[in-house]
Amino acid sequence: MSAPPDGLPVYRVLTGPDDATFCRRVSEALALGYRLHEGPAVTFNGERVIVAQALLWPGAGDEPAD
């Protein structure tokens, strides 16, 4: 598949509390064919840990820069 399904963008950032729901969202994106882009960003908002994970569709961004 050359493009993500359902009109999804080639680059996505998922964010949310570090919980099972967030992990399921990332797992679902991986199952669709996305790849992790670098490691997650993690912060603490005073109450809970918040995570951001960038995802990239395979082949996106592989073109050489001008």
Order of alpha helices (4+ residues) and beta strands (2+ residues): beta-alpha-beta-beta-beta
